[in-house]
Amino acid sequence: MKQLCICLAVVGLIVAGNNVLAQNESMAKEKDKMEKKMGGALPYKADYSADFKIGNSSYSKMILDIWKDWDDNQLDRHSYFADTIVGMFADGSVSKGKEAFIADGKKYRNTQTSVKSTIHAFVPLLSTERNENVVCIWGTEERTMTDGKKETGDLHEVWWFNKDGKITMLRQWAAKFKEM
């Protein structure tokens, strides 16, 4: 019985080792494929993903709806957010959870009497490495603050989606807003 257990343990280790080797070999082939596609060894390794294809275009519409909701000050018009959404904003603030995300958004939006967004580009992407959908969007926001001051600035956002089509994360970057 003892010998049988030792044999099974050895076989299990061999199988597990072969799986790790196969996975490493597959990752090396993907790296070689990527480097060949890019014209040589890359100076950096992406920590999220370096291989994307066009993703689900319906997710782009959702993000455009959200930008329109922002302009119209109707942040709860759509229910696109996962309960666990995390928002990381250009000013360094973070909102965690759907209720906080919407409440923080409303609080900030209420510092502005009007907003007009211009969309420069958007693209839905699917990370083939992670099988995750994201939408990247670029635009300019013109806003009037409650004190009457008018500002304009450029925004870049990346929105992540879960398998249920709900938004799980927002990362936002902004150029410094300037007075108009």
N, C-alpha and C positions, 0 to 999 in steps of 0.2 A: 504494500500500500504506500509506504514511504517513497519507494522508487517511482511509482506511478505519479505521485504528487510532484516529485522533482522533475519528471519528464514533462508533465503538463505545464509546469512553471517555465521550463526552458522553452518549450514550444510557444507558449504565450509571449515570452520575451522576444523570440525570433520574429513572430508575427507582428508584434508592436514595433520592433526595430525596422522591419521591412516597410510598414506603413509610414513611419517617420522618414525613411529614406526615399520612398516614393513621393511623399509630400515635398520634401526638400528638392528632389529632382524636378518636380512639377514647378515649384517656385523658381528654380534656377532657369528652367526653360522659358517661363514667363518673363523673367528679368532679361534674358538674352533676346527674346522676341521684342520687348519694349526698347532695349538699347539699339537693336537693329532698325526698328521703326524710327527711332529718334536720331539715328546717324552716329551712334557711338556711345561710349560709357557716359552716364549722366553724373554731373558733379554733386547732386543731392538725391536722396531717396525720399519720396513723399511719405509722410507718416500716416496719411489717410488713404489716398488712392492716387494712382498715376494712369489708370486706364479707364476711360469713360466712353460711353456711347450715348447717343441721343436717348433721352428717357421719355416718360409718359407726358405728353403735351397737355393733358387735362390738369396736371399739377401746375403748369404755367398759368392757366386760367384762374386757378385758386389764388395764386399769389397776386395776380393782377386785380382780382376781386378785393383782396386784403388791402392793396394800395389804394383802391378806390374807396373802400370803407374808411381808411385813414383820412383821405381828403374830405369825405362827407361827414366825418366825426360819428361814424356808425360802427364802432369796433366790435359790437356783438351781433352784427347783421348775419354773419355766417358762423357755422359751428365746425370749422376746419381743424381746430386744435386738439391734440391729444391732451389728456388730463395731466400728463407728465412733461408738458412742453417746457423747454428752457430757452430763454431769450438772453442773448449776450449783445449788448448795445454799444454803439460807437463811443459813448461817454464812459464806458467801463461798468455801467450798472448791469445787474443780472436779475432776471425774474424767473422764478421756478414754480411751475404748476400753472394750470389753466386760469384759475381764479386770480392769482397774483399777476400773471401775464396781462390779462385783460384790464384789471384794476390799475396796474402801473401804466399801461398804455393810455387809458382814459385820463388818468391824472396828468400825464405829460401832454396829451393832446389838448386838454382844457387850458393849457398855457398859451394856446394859439387860437385866434379867432377865425383864421382861414388857412387852408393849405391847398396848393395846386402842384401836382406831380407831373413831370414829363418823363416818360419812359424812353431810355436810349436803346436798351436791348434786354432780352431775357432768353434763357435757354434751359430746358429741362435736361438733366443728365442722369445717367444710370452708372454707378460705379460697378464695373464688371467684377472687380476684386471683392467687393463687399455685398453686391446685389442690393444696393441702396439707391433710392431716388433722391435727387436734390434739384432745386431750381435756383439758378443764379440770376440776379436782376440788377440792372444799373439804371440810375435815373437822377434827375435833379428835382429838388423840392424847393418851392417858393412858399414862404409862410409869413403870416402876419401875427405877431405876438399880441397878447392882450394889452400891452402898453402902446400899441400902434407901430412898433418897430418892425420893419420888413427885412427878411433875411432870405438868402438863397444858398444852397449847398448841394454837393453831389453825394449820392449814396451808392453803396454796393452792399447787397445782401445775399446770403446763401440760406435757403430754407430746406430742412431735411424732412422726409416723410417716412412713416413706418409702413409695415405690410398692410395695414388697414386703410391706408391713404390719408392718415391724419398727420398733421405737422407736429414734429417732436422737438425741433430746434430751429432757432434763428440766430445767425451770426451777422452782425451789421458793422460796416465800416463807413466813415464819412470824411469828406474833405471838410476843412474848417468852414463853418457857415459864415458868410460875410453879409454886411448890411447892403441893402439894395439902394 
